[in-house]
Amino acid sequence: MTRVRYLIEPRLSRFMVQAFAGGILSGFGHNPAFSPRDFAGEAWFSPDAPLFPDSLKNSSIRVAIRAAELELTNEVSDKDRREIERIMRDEVIETARFPEIVYAGSATGITEQSPARFRVQLDGDLSLHGVTRPQRLSADLTLAPDQLRATGKFSLMQTNFGIKLVSAMGGSLRVKDEIRCSFDIAAHRQHGESKGVP
């Protein structure tokens, strides 16, 4: 069996970080959402024998996001956009001190849903704001001849990563501790960059 390297294609992929508002604006649906403009990563998988135990232990993914490239996706005024993005970069994630958000994980379980479609369990570490913590993920994986696509979502608490909860827009927008993340990753097979799995 062969372990294949897949390179993530940012143009065809999507990450979304959804925060939830408290304070005065909590009842008006003002839940800030952010998406990165710049990220990179790779996945390793054995497409010819994905359910074999040796394939499972050699399946992995690593994604790195440039924290300063997170941008607000909500429709707000330019003034509010600048303030929210400044607070997120300078006071929440502190991108000057912690420029990258990184997840690295390995598969610990895989089940076949249908031909070329799998449910994968990943155990790994998420590094955010200078703190690294274990993070378990579930992803729906679809295989094509030269492409791998993984979708999923997970939640985390900002305070677990030493992030302080701040307010914006004159204090009328306060963000709750929990944030929810979703991903839709497309990665292309790198021919000539494969390894045999014993």
C-alpha positions as CSV (number, residue, x, y, z in Angstrom):
1,M,0.0,0.0,0.0
2,T,1.1,3.6,-0.6
3,R,1.0,6.6,1.7
4,V,0.2,9.6,-0.4
5,R,0.9,13.3,0.3
6,Y,-1.9,15.8,-0.4
7,L,-1.2,19.5,-0.5
8,I,-4.0,21.8,0.8
9,E,-5.4,24.2,-1.8
10,P,-6.4,27.5,0.0
11,R,-8.3,28.8,-3.1
12,L,-10.6,25.7,-2.9
13,S,-10.8,25.4,0.9
14,R,-12.7,27.3,3.6
15,F,-12.2,27.8,7.3
16,M,-14.8,29.7,9.4
17,V,-14.4,30.8,13.1
18,Q,-17.8,31.8,14.5
19,A,-18.0,33.8,17.8
20,F,-21.2,34.5,19.7
21,A,-22.3,37.9,20.9
22,G,-23.4,38.9,24.4
23,G,-24.3,42.3,25.7
24,I,-26.7,44.7,24.0
25,L,-26.3,43.2,20.5
26,S,-26.8,39.6,21.6
27,G,-30.5,39.6,20.5
28,F,-29.8,41.1,17.1
29,G,-27.8,38.3,15.5
30,H,-24.5,40.2,15.6
31,N,-22.3,37.1,15.9
32,P,-18.9,37.9,14.4
33,A,-17.4,35.4,12.0
34,F,-13.8,35.3,10.7
35,S,-12.1,33.5,7.9
36,P,-8.4,33.4,7.0
37,R,-7.0,34.7,3.7
38,D,-3.8,32.8,4.1
39,F,-3.1,29.3,5.3
40,A,-1.2,26.2,4.2
41,G,-1.0,22.5,5.1
42,E,-0.7,18.9,4.0
43,A,-2.4,15.6,4.6
44,W,-1.1,12.0,4.3
45,F,-3.4,9.2,3.4
46,S,-3.4,5.7,1.8
47,P,-6.1,5.9,-0.9
48,D,-5.6,2.3,-2.1
49,A,-6.2,0.7,1.3
50,P,-7.6,3.3,3.7
51,L,-9.1,0.8,6.2
52,F,-6.0,-1.2,6.8
53,P,-4.5,-0.7,10.3
54,D,-1.2,0.4,8.9
55,S,-2.9,2.9,6.7
56,L,-4.8,4.3,9.7
57,K,-1.7,4.9,11.8
58,N,0.1,6.7,8.9
59,S,-2.8,9.0,8.1
60,S,-2.3,12.6,9.3
61,I,-2.9,16.3,8.7
62,R,-1.3,19.5,9.5
63,V,-2.7,23.0,8.9
64,A,-1.1,26.4,9.7
65,I,-3.1,29.6,9.6
66,R,-1.5,33.1,9.6
67,A,-3.4,34.7,12.5
68,A,-3.1,38.2,11.1
69,E,-4.9,37.2,7.9
70,L,-8.2,36.4,9.7
71,E,-10.8,38.8,8.4
72,L,-14.3,39.6,9.5
73,T,-16.9,38.2,7.1
74,N,-20.0,39.9,8.5
75,E,-21.7,42.8,6.7
76,V,-20.8,45.8,9.0
77,S,-19.7,49.4,8.5
78,D,-16.1,50.0,7.6
79,K,-15.6,51.7,11.0
80,D,-16.9,48.7,12.9
81,R,-15.0,46.3,10.7
82,R,-11.7,48.1,11.4
83,E,-12.4,48.1,15.2
84,I,-13.5,44.5,15.4
85,E,-10.5,43.3,13.3
86,R,-8.1,45.4,15.3
87,I,-9.3,44.1,18.6
88,M,-9.2,40.5,17.4
89,R,-5.6,40.9,16.2
90,D,-4.2,43.1,18.9
91,E,-6.1,42.1,22.0
92,V,-7.6,38.7,21.4
93,I,-5.2,36.6,19.4
94,E,-2.2,39.0,19.8
95,T,-0.9,38.2,16.3
96,A,2.3,40.1,16.8
97,R,3.3,37.6,19.5
98,F,1.6,34.5,18.2
99,P,1.6,34.7,14.4
100,E,0.4,31.2,13.6
101,I,-2.5,28.9,14.5
102,V,-1.5,25.3,14.0
103,Y,-3.4,22.0,14.1
104,A,-1.5,18.7,13.7
105,G,-3.3,15.4,14.1
106,S,-3.3,11.7,13.3
107,A,-6.1,9.4,12.5
108,T,-7.3,7.1,15.3
109,G,-10.4,5.7,13.6
110,I,-11.9,5.4,10.2
111,T,-15.2,4.0,8.9
112,E,-16.4,3.7,5.3
113,Q,-19.7,5.5,4.7
114,S,-20.0,4.6,1.0
115,P,-17.5,4.1,-1.8
116,A,-14.8,6.8,-1.6
117,R,-16.5,8.4,1.4
118,F,-15.2,7.9,5.0
119,R,-15.7,9.2,8.5
120,V,-12.3,9.9,10.2
121,Q,-11.5,10.5,13.8
122,L,-8.4,12.6,14.5
123,D,-6.4,13.1,17.7
124,G,-4.0,16.0,17.7
125,D,-2.9,19.3,19.1
126,L,-4.1,22.8,18.5
127,S,-1.7,25.6,19.1
128,L,-3.4,29.0,19.6
129,H,-2.3,32.1,21.4
130,G,0.9,30.5,22.6
131,V,-1.0,27.5,24.2
132,T,-1.1,24.0,22.8
133,R,-3.9,21.7,23.9
134,P,-5.2,18.3,22.7
135,Q,-8.0,18.6,20.2
136,R,-10.1,15.7,18.8
137,L,-11.8,16.2,15.5
138,S,-14.2,14.3,13.3
139,A,-14.1,14.8,9.6
140,D,-16.1,13.5,6.6
141,L,-13.6,12.5,3.9
142,T,-14.2,12.2,0.2
143,L,-11.6,10.7,-2.2
144,A,-11.3,11.5,-5.9
145,P,-8.5,10.2,-8.2
146,D,-6.2,13.2,-7.4
147,Q,-8.1,15.0,-4.7
148,L,-9.0,14.6,-1.0
149,R,-11.7,16.7,0.6
150,A,-12.4,16.9,4.4
151,T,-15.3,18.7,6.1
152,G,-16.1,19.0,9.8
153,K,-16.6,21.3,12.7
154,F,-15.6,21.6,16.4
155,S,-15.9,24.0,19.3
156,L,-13.4,25.4,21.8
157,M,-13.3,27.7,24.8
158,Q,-11.1,30.8,24.3
159,T,-10.1,31.0,27.9
160,N,-8.6,27.5,27.7
161,F,-6.0,29.1,25.4
162,G,-5.3,32.1,27.7
163,I,-7.4,34.4,25.6
164,K,-9.2,37.2,27.4
165,L,-12.8,38.0,26.5
166,V,-13.1,41.5,25.2
167,S,-15.7,43.9,23.9
168,A,-16.1,46.1,20.8
169,M,-18.2,48.8,19.4
170,G,-18.2,50.9,22.6
171,G,-18.9,47.9,24.8
172,S,-22.2,47.0,23.1
173,L,-20.6,43.9,21.6
174,R,-19.2,41.4,24.0
175,V,-18.0,38.0,22.8
176,K,-18.8,34.8,24.7
177,D,-16.2,32.2,25.6
178,E,-17.2,29.5,23.2
179,I,-16.3,29.7,19.5
180,R,-17.3,27.2,16.8
181,C,-15.0,26.4,13.9
182,S,-15.8,24.7,10.7
183,F,-13.6,23.6,7.8
184,D,-14.0,22.4,4.2
185,I,-10.5,21.4,3.1
186,A,-9.6,20.5,-0.5
187,A,-6.1,19.0,-1.1
188,H,-4.5,17.7,-4.3
189,R,-2.4,14.6,-4.6
190,Q,1.3,15.3,-5.0
191,H,2.6,12.8,-7.5
192,G,6.1,11.6,-6.8
193,E,5.8,12.4,-3.1
194,S,4.4,9.1,-1.9
195,K,5.9,6.5,0.5
196,G,5.4,2.8,0.9
197,V,3.7,1.6,4.1
198,P,5.1,-1.7,5.4
